[in-house]
Amino acid sequence: MTFLEEKARSMWTSMMSGFCSGWRLQPAGNVGARSRPSQCANGRGSVKDRSAERIRRCLLAALVILASVLPLSVSARTLDCPNVAAQATSVAGAKSFAYRTEGRPLYLHVFAPRAGEHRAPAIVFFFGGGWRIGKIDQFEAQALAFSKRGFVAVLADYRVACRDASTPLQSVADARAAYEWVRTNAAALNIDASRIALSGGSAGGHLALTVSMTVPQPEQPGALILFNPALVDFMQEPWKELGLDQSQADAISPALLPIGRMPPLLVMHSKQDSTIPIAGVRALCGRVLLADRACTLIEYPGLNHGFFNFRKIDPQTGVNPSDDSTAKAIDFLSQLGWAR
């Protein structure tokens, strides 16, 4: 039962018990056998009149409740929210920092490489989940792989609709705050602030890209690595249910944002992605290339959305999609001279 249905039933029970208490139907042929005492003595009419009045009031109450509840339950947009657990506030092997508080503390979980003489490059991961759900440890395996290659790897929490009653606009605000926190604390974390990559999958890929396209030019990340980024139209179903109006949607839609000085961009996407069709990603890469910036698109055949989570050998390609996409991401940054 949905929240609205539970609320309607609660309202119905409360109202009807108030209006209809003490009145009950009698079995046919036994009318009056257990009827309420006559109220003729107080001048309010016969038992029959009082029963008719009570029936009228009960029916009126029913109509009022139905008029207020039914339009709400029919027209209100309700998200499909499974049982979403509270986000973990720590991850094994990482140091956790609260970077902001918005209803609850939001944490960054930092995996540091072995200490070196020079400041290390960094990569910040944003989990996916359609801006509705998602777990902080989605990119834990990737973070550990990058840490072994000399990166400071960061898992970033942010607000999502089913956990925080938030919109994608607030998710973007959190992602930007997380990135700014890493930049501000780069020295303390032994990070080279000029070599911070933003990364994420699905909705998290959208966050990484949108942050890069909306921060001031001097603050742009050094690189972007996106796993099937959710490039969607927030005014179309099912994304419209996330609660953005047109101006809010436009403000965080990469298809409408200027390319500017886009950092080197790697996108890995499934060719058969039925959730986020690859056409939108190809169009983005085309815009980036036309702006004389670098975009590398790797298309995975035969896989669907979230392929980077798959850890079994794919029979069509003969590779483990998770390991393969992680290796390609590390190789991409190695070509930029970042990886050890």
C-alpha positions as CSV (number, residue, x, y, z in Angstrom):
1,M,0.0,0.0,0.0
2,T,1.4,3.4,-0.9
3,F,1.8,6.3,1.5
4,L,-1.2,8.1,-0.1
5,E,-3.4,5.0,0.2
6,E,-2.4,4.6,3.9
7,K,-3.1,8.3,4.5
8,A,-6.5,8.0,2.8
9,R,-7.5,5.0,4.8
10,S,-6.4,6.7,8.0
11,M,-8.5,9.8,7.2
12,W,-11.4,7.6,6.3
13,T,-11.3,5.6,9.5
14,S,-10.9,8.7,11.7
15,M,-13.6,10.7,10.0
16,M,-16.1,7.9,9.8
17,S,-15.6,6.9,13.4
18,G,-16.4,10.5,14.4
19,F,-19.4,11.0,12.2
20,C,-20.9,7.5,12.4
21,S,-20.0,6.3,16.0
22,G,-22.9,4.5,17.7
23,W,-24.8,3.9,14.5
24,R,-25.1,0.5,12.9
25,L,-27.3,-1.3,10.5
26,Q,-29.7,-3.8,11.8
27,P,-30.5,-7.2,10.2
28,A,-33.6,-7.3,8.1
29,G,-36.6,-8.3,10.1
30,N,-35.0,-7.3,13.4
31,V,-35.1,-3.5,13.1
32,G,-35.2,-2.0,16.5
33,A,-34.0,-5.2,18.3
34,R,-30.8,-3.4,19.4
35,S,-31.5,0.1,18.3
36,R,-30.2,3.1,20.2
37,P,-32.4,4.6,23.0
38,S,-35.1,7.0,21.8
39,Q,-34.1,10.7,22.0
40,C,-37.7,12.0,21.9
41,A,-37.3,13.3,25.4
42,N,-34.9,16.0,24.4
43,G,-37.1,17.2,21.6
44,R,-34.8,16.2,18.8
45,G,-37.2,13.9,17.0
46,S,-37.8,10.2,16.8
47,V,-35.4,7.3,16.6
48,K,-36.3,7.0,12.9
49,D,-35.5,10.7,12.3
50,R,-32.2,10.5,14.2
51,S,-31.2,7.4,12.2
52,A,-31.9,9.1,8.9
53,E,-29.9,12.2,10.0
54,R,-27.0,10.1,11.0
55,I,-27.0,8.2,7.7
56,R,-27.1,11.5,5.8
57,R,-24.1,12.8,7.8
58,C,-22.2,9.6,7.2
59,L,-22.8,9.8,3.4
60,L,-21.8,13.5,3.4
61,A,-18.6,12.7,5.3
62,A,-17.8,10.0,2.7
63,L,-18.3,12.3,-0.2
64,V,-16.1,15.0,1.4
65,I,-13.3,12.5,2.1
66,L,-13.5,11.0,-1.4
67,A,-13.5,14.4,-3.0
68,S,-10.3,15.3,-1.2
69,V,-8.5,12.0,-1.5
70,L,-9.3,10.6,-4.9
71,P,-7.9,13.5,-7.0
72,L,-4.7,13.4,-5.0
73,S,-4.2,9.6,-5.4
74,V,-4.9,9.8,-9.1
75,S,-2.9,12.9,-10.1
76,A,0.0,12.9,-7.6
77,R,3.3,11.6,-9.0
78,T,4.7,8.9,-6.7
79,L,8.2,7.6,-7.1
80,D,8.9,3.9,-7.2
81,C,10.9,3.7,-4.0
82,P,11.9,0.2,-2.8
83,N,13.2,-0.2,0.7
84,V,16.1,2.2,0.6
85,A,18.4,1.8,3.6
86,A,20.3,4.6,5.2
87,Q,23.5,5.4,3.4
88,A,26.6,4.0,5.1
89,T,28.7,6.6,6.9
90,S,32.0,4.7,6.6
91,V,33.7,2.3,4.1
92,A,36.3,-0.2,5.1
93,G,39.8,1.0,4.3
94,A,38.8,4.6,3.7
95,K,38.9,7.7,5.8
96,S,35.5,9.4,6.0
97,F,34.8,13.1,6.1
98,A,31.5,15.0,6.3
99,Y,31.7,17.6,3.6
100,R,28.3,19.2,4.2
101,T,25.1,18.7,6.1
102,E,21.7,18.8,4.3
103,G,19.2,17.1,6.5
104,R,21.9,14.6,7.3
105,P,25.7,14.6,7.1
106,L,27.0,13.8,3.6
107,Y,30.3,12.0,3.6
108,L,33.3,11.5,1.3
109,H,35.3,8.3,1.8
110,V,38.9,8.7,0.8
111,F,41.2,5.8,-0.2
112,A,44.8,7.0,-0.1
113,P,47.7,5.4,-1.9
114,R,51.0,4.6,-0.2
115,A,52.7,7.8,0.8
116,G,54.9,9.3,-1.9
117,E,57.1,12.3,-2.3
118,H,54.9,14.1,-4.7
119,R,51.2,15.0,-4.6
120,A,49.0,12.4,-6.1
121,P,46.3,12.6,-8.8
122,A,42.8,12.0,-7.5
123,I,39.5,10.6,-8.8
124,V,36.0,11.3,-7.3
125,F,33.3,8.7,-8.0
126,F,29.5,9.4,-7.9
127,F,27.3,6.3,-7.6
128,G,24.3,5.8,-9.9
129,G,20.6,5.1,-9.2
130,G,18.5,7.5,-11.2
131,W,18.8,10.3,-8.7
132,R,16.4,8.1,-6.6
133,I,18.4,5.4,-5.0
134,G,22.0,4.2,-4.9
135,K,24.8,2.9,-2.5
136,I,28.0,4.6,-1.6
137,D,30.1,1.4,-2.2
138,Q,29.1,1.0,-5.9
139,F,32.5,2.1,-7.1
140,E,34.5,0.6,-4.2
141,A,36.3,-1.9,-6.4
142,Q,37.2,0.8,-8.9
143,A,38.4,3.1,-6.1
144,L,40.7,0.4,-4.7
145,A,42.1,-0.3,-8.2
146,F,42.9,3.4,-8.7
147,S,44.4,3.6,-5.2
148,K,46.8,0.8,-6.1
149,R,47.9,2.8,-9.1
150,G,48.9,5.8,-7.0
151,F,45.6,7.8,-7.0
152,V,43.7,9.2,-4.1
153,A,40.2,7.7,-4.8
154,V,37.1,9.3,-3.3
155,L,33.6,7.9,-3.0
156,A,31.1,10.7,-2.7
157,D,27.6,10.6,-1.1
158,Y,24.8,12.9,-2.2
159,R,21.1,13.3,-1.7
160,V,18.7,11.1,-3.7
161,A,14.9,11.2,-3.9
162,C,13.9,8.0,-2.1
163,R,16.3,8.7,0.8
164,D,16.1,12.5,1.1
165,A,13.0,13.6,-0.8
166,S,15.4,15.6,-3.1
167,T,15.5,16.5,-6.8
168,P,18.4,16.1,-9.3
169,L,19.0,19.8,-8.8
170,Q,20.0,19.1,-5.2
171,S,22.0,16.1,-6.2
172,V,24.0,18.3,-8.6
173,A,24.5,20.9,-5.8
174,D,25.8,18.2,-3.5
175,A,28.2,16.8,-6.2
176,R,29.6,20.3,-6.8
177,A,30.1,20.8,-3.0
178,A,31.9,17.5,-2.8
179,Y,34.2,18.4,-5.6
180,E,34.9,21.9,-4.1
181,W,35.6,20.2,-0.7
182,V,38.2,17.9,-2.4
183,R,39.8,20.9,-4.1
184,T,39.9,23.0,-1.0
185,N,41.4,20.2,1.1
186,A,43.7,18.9,-1.7
187,A,46.9,19.8,0.2
188,A,45.8,18.1,3.4
189,L,44.9,15.0,1.4
190,N,48.2,15.1,-0.6
191,I,46.3,15.7,-3.8
192,D,47.5,17.6,-6.9
193,A,44.6,19.9,-7.4
194,S,45.3,20.2,-11.1
195,R,44.9,16.5,-11.5
196,I,41.4,15.7,-10.1
197,A,39.2,13.6,-12.3
198,L,35.4,13.3,-11.8
199,S,33.7,10.1,-12.6
200,G,30.4,8.3,-12.1
201,G,27.9,5.8,-13.5
202,S,24.4,6.6,-14.8
203,A,23.0,9.4,-12.7
204,G,26.5,9.7,-11.1
205,G,27.9,10.2,-14.6
206,H,25.4,13.0,-15.2
207,L,26.6,14.6,-11.9
208,A,30.3,14.4,-12.9
209,L,29.6,15.9,-16.3
210,T,27.2,18.6,-15.1
211,V,29.6,19.8,-12.4
212,S,32.4,20.1,-14.9
213,M,30.2,22.1,-17.3
214,T,28.9,24.5,-14.6
215,V,31.9,25.3,-12.4
216,P,34.0,28.4,-13.2
217,Q,36.7,27.7,-15.8
218,P,39.7,27.7,-13.4
219,E,38.0,25.1,-11.2
220,Q,37.2,22.6,-13.9
221,P,38.5,19.0,-13.2
222,G,41.5,17.8,-15.1
223,A,39.6,14.9,-16.7
224,L,36.2,13.2,-16.9
225,I,35.4,9.4,-16.9
226,L,31.8,8.5,-17.4
227,F,30.1,5.1,-17.2
228,N,26.8,5.1,-19.2
229,P,26.0,8.7,-18.1
230,A,22.3,9.4,-17.7
231,L,21.8,12.1,-20.4
232,V,18.0,12.5,-20.1
233,D,15.2,15.0,-20.7
234,F,13.9,15.8,-17.3
235,M,10.6,17.0,-18.8
236,Q,9.8,13.5,-20.2
237,E,8.6,10.4,-18.5
238,P,9.8,8.8,-16.3
239,W,12.3,11.5,-15.4
240,K,9.5,14.1,-15.1
241,E,8.5,12.4,-11.8
242,L,11.7,13.7,-10.2
243,G,10.0,17.1,-9.8
244,L,12.0,19.6,-11.8
245,D,10.4,22.5,-13.7
246,Q,11.6,23.6,-17.1
247,S,14.1,26.2,-15.9
248,Q,15.6,23.8,-13.4
249,A,15.8,21.0,-15.9
250,D,17.6,23.3,-18.4
251,A,20.1,24.3,-15.8
252,I,21.4,20.8,-15.3
253,S,20.9,19.3,-18.8
254,P,24.4,18.8,-20.5
255,A,22.8,18.8,-23.9
256,L,21.9,22.5,-23.3
257,L,25.0,23.5,-21.5
258,P,28.0,25.1,-23.3
259,I,30.9,22.8,-24.0
260,G,33.5,25.5,-23.1
261,R,36.9,24.2,-22.3
262,M,35.8,20.6,-21.7
263,P,38.6,18.5,-20.0
264,P,39.7,15.3,-21.7
265,L,36.6,13.1,-21.7
266,L,36.3,9.3,-21.7
267,V,32.8,7.8,-22.0
268,M,32.1,4.1,-21.8
269,H,28.5,3.1,-22.8
270,S,26.6,0.0,-23.8
271,K,25.5,-0.1,-27.4
272,Q,22.2,-1.8,-26.4
273,D,21.5,0.4,-23.4
274,S,17.6,0.5,-23.3
275,T,17.6,2.9,-20.3
276,I,19.9,5.6,-21.7
277,P,20.2,5.1,-25.5
278,I,23.6,5.6,-26.8
279,A,22.5,8.2,-29.4
280,G,22.6,10.9,-26.7
281,V,26.2,10.0,-25.8
282,R,27.3,10.0,-29.4
283,A,25.7,13.4,-29.8
284,L,27.6,14.7,-26.8
285,C,30.9,13.4,-28.1
286,G,30.2,15.0,-31.4
287,R,29.6,18.4,-29.8
288,V,32.8,18.0,-27.8
289,L,34.8,17.2,-30.9
290,L,33.3,20.1,-32.8
291,A,34.5,22.4,-30.0
292,D,38.0,21.0,-30.6
293,R,38.1,19.2,-27.3
294,A,38.9,15.6,-26.7
295,C,36.3,12.9,-26.3
296,T,36.9,9.1,-26.4
297,L,33.8,6.9,-26.7
298,I,34.1,3.2,-26.0
299,E,31.0,1.2,-26.9
300,Y,30.3,-2.1,-25.3
301,P,28.2,-4.4,-27.5
302,G,25.5,-6.7,-26.2
303,L,25.3,-5.3,-22.8
304,N,22.7,-3.1,-21.1
305,H,22.6,-0.3,-18.6
306,G,24.9,-0.6,-15.7
307,F,27.3,-2.9,-17.5
308,F,30.3,-1.6,-15.4
309,N,28.8,-3.5,-12.4
310,F,28.9,-6.8,-14.2
311,R,31.7,-9.0,-12.9
312,K,31.2,-12.2,-14.9
313,I,32.9,-12.9,-18.3
314,D,30.6,-11.6,-21.1
315,P,30.4,-14.4,-23.7
316,Q,30.1,-12.0,-26.6
317,T,33.2,-9.9,-25.8
318,G,35.1,-12.4,-23.6
319,V,35.9,-9.8,-21.0
320,N,34.8,-9.0,-17.4
321,P,32.9,-5.7,-18.0
322,S,33.8,-4.2,-14.6
323,D,37.5,-5.1,-14.8
324,D,37.8,-4.1,-18.4
325,S,36.1,-0.7,-18.0
326,T,38.2,0.0,-14.9
327,A,41.4,-0.9,-16.8
328,K,40.4,1.3,-19.7
329,A,39.8,4.2,-17.3
330,I,43.2,3.8,-15.7
331,D,44.8,3.6,-19.1
332,F,43.0,6.8,-20.2
333,L,44.6,8.7,-17.3
334,S,47.9,7.0,-17.9
335,Q,48.0,8.5,-21.4
336,L,47.5,11.9,-19.7
337,G,50.6,11.1,-17.6
338,W,48.6,10.7,-14.4
339,A,48.9,7.1,-13.4
340,R,52.0,5.6,-11.8
